[in-house]
Amino acid sequence: MNTITVLGLGAGDLEQLPLGVYRTLLKAERLYVRTAEHPVLQELSTEGISYESFDTLYEKHDTFEAVYKEIVETLITLAENGPLFYAVPGHPLVAEQTVQWLVEAEKEGRIKLEIVGGQSFLDPIFNALRIDPIEGFQLLDGTMFKRDDIQMSLHVLIAQVYDAYSASDVKLTLMEKYPDNYPVTIVTAAGSNEELLRTVPLYELDRETVVNNLTTIYVPPAISQETRLKEWSTFRAIVAKLRAPDGCPWDREQTHDSLKKYLIEEVHELLQAVSEQDDEGMIEELGDVLLQVFLHAQIGEDDGYFSLEDVLESVSSKMIRRHPHVFGDVSVENTEDVVRNWQQIKSVEKGNQMKRVLDGQERTDSSLLTSFNYQKAAAKVGFDWPNAEGAWVKFEEEWQEFKEEITNGTVSSQLDELGDVLFTIVNVARFYGLSPEEAMVHANQKFRNRFLYVEDSVTQDKGEFNAYSLEELETFWQQAKKRIGSEGNETR
């Protein structure tokens, strides 16, 4: 098995190249380079050193990953005919994907590998930018990093930004978290005679003409909290501050029980925004729901019982377990297969203890939803009318019984029969695939919007409700029905 010797060409010109690397390059036979676009190679060419580059592969493939994989496989094949040398920009073990894959090939026993150091681009970058890495920095690959990789509180260095196209990708990713005018610095050929630093607003990043394979993008730490509002850690810190001893008295007093009503309220407001297809409203209401989640998690952490990390671990592991067709090797053909697998996995997770049909169906904060869940669970085991006609007959029966109790019964019996009427209404809704909870939310909102119109009409005329007869108020109500549609929006 022959050896591939990997050399680092450094981050700048020949003056920066370590003497040992220079001597190795002088005597190297069968020298290959990832790219000839490097000042050291341009100077070595004048000294008679010959090499072959893989630059043509960049034109052959659409992605850097494909380029790098072909380079690695080509080198491994070439090594079958004897030892060779492979030179890369910077240090071989800093931001060089081809070398990482060669290391993997060595672990697999496909090649022998020798790595000869070179100067990393990091040292001259730190010097050029006058930053101390002990403050915390992050090195990202511009060809593959994602929004969630970025830690805004650190010095962020983005390498592998070769041209305007890659700079545009970097810009768009950064703009998902940073303000459009956030200052970024384009560092080219750091430490060499051609070193150049240009600080521009983020939105102009891809408009610079001097971007090449010696370019690194520097994003300074976002110091102010207002700049980091798109980071999860910022929101968590805000909630923790609200609950801190010097925070908000109201937030400090809240408990899991006291917050229940607010969570229900926020969920209903979110559902309303969804029904209205109000994107801005959904952003706001999703934020309000998220606030409730974070508050509950912070209370759990303050009380010493659980933290947000426990919540994330629980839901993430559950999603992975219950989606083996996504995260495992299970095959499914349709949604029914997915639901069936979900229920089977859930059953195994809960263990073999005896479970009643209605266990887990109660919703203490919604009697309508509890009723709906009970009837749905009972229907799954065959306790159900064969069709909606049976549910309608039962409703008529309960309605008559309720009317009789209103005439002759006690408050207790009337309440009992009213419950039966509502229960059968929920059952009718279930047969038609309608959510009674959603219907009630919609009805309440519709009534509110129309009554607000009536109230405004009263205020604009005589000013007091007692100045109108019921017939006059009904006139306003009918006007409201005409002007305000069933969705609660005014129509004109």
PEDA-V853230 format. One record per backbone hydrogen bond with DSSP energy under -1.0 kcal/mol. CO is the residue of the C=O (numbers start at 1). NH is the residue of the N-H. If there is no record, write none. Layout:
BEGIN
[[CO/NH] [CO/NH]]
END
This chain:
BEGIN
[[2/112] [3/84] [4/114] [5/86] [6/116] [7/88] [10/90] [13/16] [14/17] [18/22] [19/23] [20/24] [21/25] [22/26] [23/27] [30/85] [31/52] [32/87] [33/54] [36/38] [38/42] [39/43] [40/44] [41/45] [44/47] [44/49] [45/48] [52/33] [54/57] [55/58] [56/60] [57/61] [63/67] [64/68] [65/69] [66/70] [67/71] [68/72] [69/73] [70/74] [71/75] [72/76] [73/77] [74/78] [75/79] [77/80] [78/81] [79/82] [84/5] [85/32] [86/7] [87/34] [88/9] [90/10] [91/94] [96/100] [97/101] [98/102] [99/103] [100/104] [101/105] [102/106] [103/107] [104/108] [105/110] [106/109] [112/4] [114/6] [121/125] [122/126] [123/127] [124/128] [125/129] [126/130] [126/131] [132/135] [133/136] [136/155] [138/157] [140/159] [141/144] [141/145] [146/149] [147/150] [151/154] [152/222] [155/138] [156/219] [157/140] [158/217] [159/142] [163/167] [164/168] [165/169] [166/170] [167/171] [168/172] [169/173] [170/174] [171/175] [173/176] [174/177] [174/178] [179/182] [180/203] [182/202] [184/200] [185/218] [186/198] [187/216] [188/196] [189/192] [192/195] [196/188] [198/186] [200/184] [201/204] [202/205] [204/207] [209/211] [212/215] [214/189] [216/187] [217/158] [218/185] [219/156] [221/223] [228/231] [231/235] [232/236] [233/237] [234/238] [235/239] [236/240] [237/241] [238/242] [239/243] [242/248] [244/247] [248/252] [249/253] [255/259] [257/260] [259/263] [260/264] [261/265] [262/266] [263/267] [264/268] [265/269] [266/270] [267/271] [268/272] [269/273] [270/274] [271/275] [272/276] [273/278] [274/277] [278/282] [279/283] [280/284] [281/285] [282/286] [283/287] [284/288] [285/289] [286/290] [287/291] [288/292] [289/293] [290/294] [291/295] [292/296] [293/297] [294/298] [295/299] [296/300] [297/301] [298/302] [299/303] [300/305] [300/306] [307/311] [308/312] [309/313] [310/314] [311/315] [312/316] [313/317] [314/318] [315/319] [316/320] [317/321] [318/322] [323/326] [323/327] [324/328] [324/330] [334/338] [335/339] [336/340] [337/341] [338/342] [339/343] [340/344] [341/345] [342/346] [343/347] [344/348] [345/349] [346/350] [348/351] [356/359] [358/361] [363/366] [366/370] [367/371] [368/372] [369/373] [370/374] [371/375] [372/376] [373/377] [374/378] [375/379] [376/380] [378/383] [379/382] [382/384] [388/392] [389/393] [390/394] [391/395] [392/396] [393/397] [394/398] [395/399] [396/400] [397/401] [398/402] [399/403] [400/404] [401/405] [402/406] [403/407] [404/408] [405/409] [410/414] [411/415] [412/416] [413/417] [414/418] [415/419] [416/420] [417/421] [418/422] [419/423] [420/424] [421/425] [422/426] [423/427] [424/428] [425/429] [426/430] [427/431] [428/432] [429/434] [430/433] [435/439] [436/440] [437/441] [438/442] [439/443] [440/444] [441/445] [442/446] [443/447] [444/448] [445/449] [446/450] [447/451] [448/452] [449/453] [450/454] [451/455] [452/456] [453/457] [454/458] [455/459] [456/460] [458/463] [464/467] [465/468] [469/473] [470/474] [471/475] [472/476] [473/477] [474/478] [475/479] [476/480] [477/481] [478/482] [479/483] [480/484] [483/491] [485/488] [489/485]]
END
